[in-house]
Amino acid sequence: MIQLKDIYRDFQVGDQTVRALDNINLNISQGEYISVMGPSGSGKSTLLNIIALLDHPTSGQYLFNRQDVTKLDDNALAKIRRENIGFVFQFFHLIPRLTAAENIEIPMILAGINRQERQQRVMQAVASVGLSDRAKHLPEQLSGGQRQRVAIARATIMRPAILLADEPTGNLDSHSGIEIIELLETLNKQGMLLIIITHDHHLGKRAQRQIHIVDGKINFEK
């Protein structure tokens, strides 16, 4: 599903070139559960942004479903993201003035889905994350764990094949964090490719496949 071949990513900082990714070669199949670990500044988030089509490699080839996406323009990349990839972040990124249900509905509005179908899918989504009784609450009225559940429902409402999670438990207490990871793992068992970036080695070891990055290079896998 995802093939990264000889991927490099350089950034210009003043008069210096900083290499964030250094000759990354990686094959990822549909339905895998992968954790990406490494110290701060190791290149984890840069790798996630490349996979997510939010950033372009400086050189190398990225095949997404056998299509070379390194040659596509921004509109084409946005279409692939919208149809295939969901995102979960550490700080939730919910819109404060919208209810939980309205936050979940946003991707469907942008995709032009009719109102009746949107309402049905939102009801199913809030039930699937255990928040049917919180659907009309604003983010400020929800706990951190509940906000992340809303974020997961929003990320998966378009039924993407891939779910990318960047430190999804980093802003949660340990109990809420375990609940969120178990929810993500349930989605993976349903067939969704799950890639988690984390500093937490205990969390990372839960994945079926672990990738360790140091200084922009894949240090080892297991």
N, C-alpha and C positions, 0 to 999 in steps of 0.2 A: 504493500500500500504506500509506504514512504521509503524512498531510497535517497540517502545523502551520499554524494560521491565527491571526495576531495574538496570539502567545503572549508573555505577560509572566510573570516570576517575581520576586517581591519577598520579601526576608527582613527581619525586624525585629531589629535589633542595638541593644540598649538602647532609647533613645528615637529612633533613626534608622531610616529605611527604606532598605535597600540594594537596588537593582534589579540582579538577576543576569542576567536575560534581558529584552531590550527590543524588543518588536514583531517577533518571529521569525516569518517565513513561509517554509515549506520543504515541498517535495514530494519524496518518495523512493519509487522504484519497486523492485519485487522484483528481486533479482539484481544490484543496483548494488554498486559498490566505492567507498566514500566515506571521505575523511579529513577530520577536523575539527581545525583548528589555530588557535593563538592563544597569547598570553602567559599566564602564571599569573594566575588571577583573572579571566580574560576571559569565563567562562561556559561553557567547553567541557564540564566535568563536569556542570554543572547541565543543560545541553541533553541530554547523554547520559542522565541520570537521568529527565528528562521523557519522552524517547523510550522508555526502558526500563520506563516505568510504575512507577518507584520513587519518583517525586515528582509532585506535582500543580501545574499552572500556577496562578498567582494569577488570571489571566484569559486568555481566548482559547479556541480550539477545537482539539482533537486528534482526528483521524479515523484509526482503525486499521482497515484493510480496510473503509473506509466507515462504520464504527461510531464514534459519538461517545463516546470512552472517558472524557472529562472528567466524564461524568455517572454513571459506574459506581462501585459501592462497592468496598472493599478486596478482598473475596472474589472478585468478578468480575475485578478487575484481576490478582489472583494467578493465576487460571485462565488468562487470556490470556498472561501471562508464561510460565507453566509449559509451555504448549502451543506457543509461538511464538518465544521469545527465549532465546538462550544468552549467557552472560557470561564474558569473560576479563579478568582484572585484572593489574596490575603485580606484585603480591605473591602470586599463585597461590591463596592461601586454601585450601590442602589441609589435611585433618585429619591431624595428625602420627601418631596411633596407628593409622591405617588404611593398608593397602598401596595402591599405585597402582591396582590393579584395584578395590579396595573403594571408593576415592574416586570412581572413574568410575561405579560402580554406584549411588551414593546417589540421584541423581534418579529412577532407575527404581524403587527401593524406595519412595520417596515417592509415586510415581505408581501403585503397586500392581501393577506388572508381575511376572508369576510368575518363580520362581527360574530355571527352565530357560532361558527367553528372556533373562533378565538375563545369565546366564553366556555365552550365545552372542553377545550384542551386545557384552559387555565384551571378549571374545576378538577380535572384529572390530575394535573400537575401538582396542585397544592395538596391534594389527597395523597399523592405518591411520596411527598416529602413530609407528611404528617402535620400539615399546617392548615387544614380546612377551617379550623376555628380562628385562624389568624389572618385570613385572606384579606380582610378589610382594614387591617392595622397598618399604620405607617412604620417605616423602618425604625424610628426612634422609640416605638412602642414594642419592639422585638428585642430579644436577647441576641448576643453575638452568634450563637449557634443557629437560632431561627433565621437571622439575616443571611447566614451562609446557605441555609436550606433554600431560601428564596432565590439566592444567586445561582444555586445549582439547578433549580427548576427553570429559571430564565435561560441558563446556558444550554439546557437540554430540550426546551420546548419545541425547537425546530427539528428534533430527532437527529442530531448529528451523528456521524460515524465515529468521531474523535472528540474526546473531552480532555482538555489541557488544564491542569490545575497548578498554579504557582503559589506555593506555600499556603495551601488551603486551610490549614489549621494554625497558622502562625499567629493569629489574633484571637485564639480561643483558649479557654481553659481545657485541661486534659480530658475531662468527661465529655464536653461538647466536641472536642477534637476527634475522639474515638467514634462518636456518633456520625460525624461528617465523613470520616474515612470509610466507615461501614456502609454508608449511603452510596459513596462513590464506587465502592467495591461491588455493591449490588448492581449498579449500572453496568459495570464491566462484565459481570456474570451474564448480563442480558445481551452481551455482544459488542458493547461500546469499547473502542480502544481508549485506554486510560493512561495518560502520562502525567506523573506528579513530580514537581520539583520541590525538594525539601532539604532543610538542614538537619532534620531529625532522623538519625540513623535507625531508630526503632521503627519509625514510620516507613522509612525507605525499605527496610528488610521485609515488609509485608508484601511488596511487589513480587511478581513472578520473575522479573528480570531487573537487575540493578546496574545502572551505568554511573560510573564515577568519573568526574571531570576535574582536572587540575591544570591550571595555566592554559586553558583553551583546548586541551587535548583529552581524548578519552583515555583515562589512566588504566582502567580495567573494567571488565563486565563479568557478571555472573548471574 
